[in-house]
């Protein structure tokens, strides 16, 4: 990856990282073969979309967030920042640190299968049995490693909440990655379908989101919008996530409305 390469946040971005990380690729196959995982994300969408009339919180969102989170992770690590799990010896290498990011992203919304309220905490707890099964297949002879990595992943899920500070770089990548899925009506402020309020207008103003880098920041999140109302999404979702992610020094945000860069403060 060229340091200046600009990539679009989309469901296809994950494929780039699955081809890079063999352990993550294997984990993806194991997770997506789990009937419980598929039922949980299906139920999350039933709660969010069908009952609350919100935007997508299902398998497509999970894959988009996983790709964006790994992209952010890779760019930060490429600038010489050591992953927290490696520093604290809960992971042994970069592949295992990336695994924490990936599984945290894929499972971050499963708590919606119970209720939107406190879904980050309930999701972390719900994920335990699934993680035990997947990690047992990845590390069959190392109970200590399985438990340490499981807890790191559960932390990443829990800390996607606005009220919870991310205590690892890996968790921070998941938190910010979640906030990047906002193009073409996929905005992370839940908005009621069919309404024409500021939430809906703002969400529909976002044309695309990309990730690039600059000399000063390993990660630049570029948000392309058709109307200035799109800034509402940044102020209410992306900025608070960055501020509580622990990654503020590594991430910059640019908003471009019809080709013109808007001035932002956060």
C-alpha positions in Angstrom: 0.0 0.0 0.0 1.3 3.4 -0.9 1.3 5.8 2.0 -0.7 8.3 0.0 -3.2 5.8 -1.5 -6.8 6.8 -1.0 -9.2 3.9 -0.6 -13.0 4.1 -0.4 -14.8 2.8 2.6 -17.0 0.0 1.2 -17.8 -3.6 1.6 -15.1 -4.6 -0.8 -12.3 -3.0 1.3 -12.2 -6.0 3.6 -11.0 -8.3 0.9 -7.7 -6.4 0.7 -7.0 -7.2 4.3 -8.1 -10.8 4.2 -5.5 -11.4 1.5 -2.8 -9.8 3.7 -3.6 -11.4 7.1 -3.8 -15.2 6.9 -5.0 -15.6 10.5 -7.7 -13.0 9.9 -8.8 -14.7 6.7 -9.2 -18.0 8.6 -11.1 -16.3 11.4 -13.4 -14.7 8.9 -14.3 -18.1 7.4 -14.8 -19.7 10.8 -17.0 -16.8 12.0 -19.2 -16.6 9.0 -19.8 -20.3 9.1 -21.2 -20.0 12.7 -25.0 -20.3 12.7 -25.1 -18.3 15.9 -23.2 -15.4 14.4 -25.4 -15.3 11.3 -28.6 -15.4 13.5 -27.3 -12.6 15.8 -26.6 -10.2 12.9 -29.9 -11.1 11.3 -31.7 -10.4 14.6 -29.7 -7.1 15.0 -31.1 -5.9 11.8 -34.6 -7.0 12.7 -34.4 -4.9 15.8 -32.7 -1.9 14.2 -34.3 -1.7 10.8 -37.7 -3.5 11.1 -38.7 -2.5 14.6 -36.8 0.8 15.2 -36.9 1.9 11.6 -33.2 2.7 11.7 -30.5 2.2 9.1 -28.5 -1.0 8.5 -26.8 -2.7 11.4 -26.4 -6.2 9.9 -23.7 -8.2 8.1 -23.0 -5.6 5.4 -22.3 -3.0 8.0 -20.1 -5.4 9.9 -17.9 -6.2 6.9 -17.6 -2.5 6.0 -16.5 -1.6 9.5 -14.1 -4.5 9.6 -12.4 -3.3 6.4 -12.2 0.3 7.5 -10.9 -0.6 10.9 -8.1 -2.7 9.5 -7.3 0.0 7.0 -6.9 2.5 9.9 -4.9 0.0 11.9 -2.5 -0.7 9.1 -1.9 3.0 8.4 -1.2 3.8 12.0 1.1 0.8 12.4 2.9 1.7 9.2 4.0 4.9 10.8 5.8 3.0 13.6 3.1 2.9 16.2 3.2 -0.3 18.1 -0.2 -2.0 18.7 -1.2 -2.0 22.4 -1.8 -5.7 22.5 1.8 -6.3 21.5 3.1 -3.8 23.9 1.2 -5.4 26.8 1.9 -8.9 25.5 -1.7 -10.0 25.1 -0.9 -10.6 21.4 2.3 -12.1 20.2 2.5 -10.5 16.7 0.9 -8.2 14.2 -1.4 -10.9 12.9 -2.9 -11.5 16.3 -3.3 -7.7 16.9 -5.1 -7.5 13.5 -7.3 -10.4 14.6 -8.5 -8.3 17.6 -9.4 -5.5 15.3 -11.2 -7.8 12.8 -13.3 -9.8 15.3 -14.1 -6.6 17.3 -15.4 -5.0 14.2 -17.4 -8.0 13.0 -19.1 -8.5 16.3 -19.5 -4.9 17.5 -23.2 -4.6 16.8 -24.5 -8.0 17.9 -25.9 -6.4 21.1 -28.6 -4.8 18.9 -30.2 -8.3 18.8 -31.4 -7.7 22.3 -32.0 -3.9 22.3 -30.4 -0.7 21.0 -30.0 0.5 24.6 -26.6 -0.5 26.0 -26.0 -2.7 22.9 -22.2 -2.2 23.1 -22.0 -3.8 26.6 -24.5 -6.5 25.9 -22.8 -7.2 22.6 -19.4 -7.7 24.3 -21.0 -10.2 26.7 -23.0 -12.0 23.9 -19.8 -12.4 21.9 -18.0 -14.5 24.5 -19.3 -18.0 23.5 -18.8 -17.3 19.8 -15.3 -16.0 20.4 -14.5 -19.1 22.5 -15.4 -21.4 19.7 -13.6 -19.4 17.0 -10.4 -18.9 19.0 -10.3 -22.5 20.1 -10.0 -23.5 16.5 -7.3 -20.9 15.9 -5.3 -21.6 19.0 -6.3 -25.1 20.1 -3.4 -25.7 22.6 -3.1 -22.3 24.2 -5.9 -21.4 26.7 -4.0 -18.4 28.0 -3.8 -16.8 24.6 -7.4 -17.5 23.8 -8.6 -15.8 27.0 -6.3 -12.8 26.6 -7.3 -12.2 23.0 -11.0 -12.8 23.8 -10.9 -10.1 26.5 -9.2 -7.7 24.1 -11.9 -8.3 21.5 -14.7 -7.9 24.1 -13.1 -4.6 25.1 -13.1 -3.4 21.5 -16.8 -4.2 21.2 -17.7 -2.5 24.5 -15.7 0.6 23.8 -17.5 1.4 20.6 -19.9 3.2 23.0 -19.6 7.0 23.0 -19.3 6.9 26.8 -16.5 4.3 27.0 -12.8 5.3 26.3 -10.9 2.9 24.1 -7.9 1.7 26.0 -6.1 0.0 23.1 -5.1 1.2 19.6 -6.9 -1.9 18.3 -10.2 -0.9 20.0 -9.8 2.7 18.9 -9.5 1.5 15.3 -12.8 -0.4 15.6 -14.5 2.6 17.2 -13.4 5.0 14.4 -14.0 2.4 11.7 -17.6 2.2 12.9 -18.0 5.9 12.4 -16.8 5.8 8.8 -19.7 3.8 7.4 -21.9 6.8 6.5 -22.1 7.0 2.8 -25.3 7.1 0.7 -27.7 7.0 3.7 -25.7 4.5 5.8 -24.9 7.2 8.4 -24.2 6.0 11.9 -26.7 8.4 13.5 -29.7 6.2 13.6 -32.4 8.0 11.6 -36.0 7.0 11.2 -36.7 5.7 7.7 -39.0 7.9 5.6 -38.5 11.0 7.7 -37.1 14.3 6.3 -35.5 15.6 9.5 -31.9 16.7 9.9 -30.8 13.2 10.6 -32.1 11.9 7.3 -31.1 14.9 5.3 -27.6 14.8 6.7 -27.3 11.0 6.1 -28.3 11.3 2.5 -25.9 14.1 1.9 -22.8 11.9 2.3 -21.7 10.7 -1.1 -18.7 8.6 -0.1 -16.0 8.3 2.6 -12.4 7.5 1.9 -9.2 6.9 3.9 -5.8 8.3 3.0 -2.7 9.6 4.8 -0.7 12.8 5.0 2.7 13.9 6.2 1.3 14.9 9.6 -1.4 12.2 10.1 -1.2 8.5 9.4 -5.0 8.5 8.8 -7.1 11.1 7.0 -10.8 10.4 6.7 -12.2 12.2 3.7 -15.9 12.8 3.6 -17.5 13.8 0.3 -20.9 15.4 0.5 -23.5 17.0 -1.7 -24.9 19.3 1.0 -23.3 21.0 4.1 -25.9 19.2 6.2 -23.6 16.2 6.0 -21.4 17.9 8.6 -24.0 17.0 11.2 -23.0 13.4 10.9 -19.4 14.3 11.6 -20.2 16.4 14.6 -22.6 13.9 16.2 -20.9 10.6 15.3 -17.4 10.7 13.9 -15.8 13.4 16.0 -17.1 12.0 19.4 -15.8 8.6 18.3 -12.4 10.0 17.5 -12.2 11.9 20.7 -12.8 8.9 22.9 -10.8 6.5 20.7 -7.4 7.4 22.0 -6.3 8.0 18.4 -6.9 11.7 18.1 -3.2 12.5 17.4 -3.2 10.0 14.5 -6.4 11.0 12.7 -7.4 14.0 10.6 -10.8 14.6 9.0 -11.6 16.5 5.8 -15.1 17.4 4.6 -15.5 18.2 0.9 -18.8 19.6 -0.3 -19.1 19.7 -4.1 -15.4 19.9 -4.4 -14.8 22.6 -1.8 -13.2 21.8 1.6 -15.1 22.9 4.6 -13.5 24.1 7.8 -13.9 21.7 10.6 -13.2 21.9 14.4 -13.3 19.0 16.8 
